[in-house]
Amino acid sequence: QGKFSPDAQLYCTSSWSGFIKLWKVPSCEPTLTIRGHEDRCHSIAWHPSCKGAPPFEGKTVRLASASADSRVNLWCLTESQ
């Protein structure tokens, strides 16, 4: 699955391998990769007020992801993830 961020500066993809990747728009450069889940990651959703590009600061939740094992993760999208 893939979704644009609310300000369309980033595109987020999720995969069956459990990885979540953020890509800069329009250059398509990968900007952040997260090993998000042990099982298939099938759903992602941006927080409606997310703006800008990583690295983000603070502990504000910017992205949610869900996997086939019924787990939901919330992400701040900081460099330390």
N, C-alpha and C positions, 0 to 999 in steps of 0.2 A: 504494500500500500504506500502511497505517497500523498503528501499534502503540503501546500504552500503555507508559510507563516502569515499571520494577519496583515503584515505590511509588505508581503511578497518579496522580502529580501533573502529568505531562506526556503529551501525545499527539503522536507524530511521524508526519508524512506525507511520502511521497516521490512524485515525479511524473515523467511522461514528458518534461517540460521540463528535468529534471535538478536541480530545486530540492528541498531538504529543509526542512520547516517544523516548528517546535515550537510547540505550543499548550498554554496553561494549562488545567488541568481543575479545576473544572467550568465556568469562565467562557468558555472557547473563545477567549481572547485570544491573538493570535499573539505569541510571545515571542522567537523567533529564526528567521531565514531564511538559509539557506546555499545558494549556487550550488555544489552538490555535484559535478555531473558535466556533461560536454558532451553525453552521450547519455542515453537514458532511464534513470532510476534506478528499479530494479524491486525492490529488496530492502533492508530496514533491520533492524538487530538492536541491542537495548540490551545494555550490559554488565549482568550480573545484580545488581551492587551499586550501580548508579546511583540516587542519591536526591537530592531537592531540585529546584530550578529555576534556570535561567540568570539571571545570568551565573555560571558555575562558575569556580573558580580552579584553577590548577595544570595539569599536563600529563597527567592521568589520562584514558585513553581511555574514553569513555562511550557511544559509538554507532559502529556500522559501517554502511556503505552500499555497495551494489554496483550497477553499471550494465550496460547492454546491450553496451558495448564491453569487457567482462570486467575492468574496473577495480574495485578495492575500496578504499574510503577509510575511515580511522579518524579519529574526531572527538573532541576534548576538550570542545567546546561552550563555548568561552570567547568573550567579546565580540569578540576580535580576529580571528576566523575570517572 
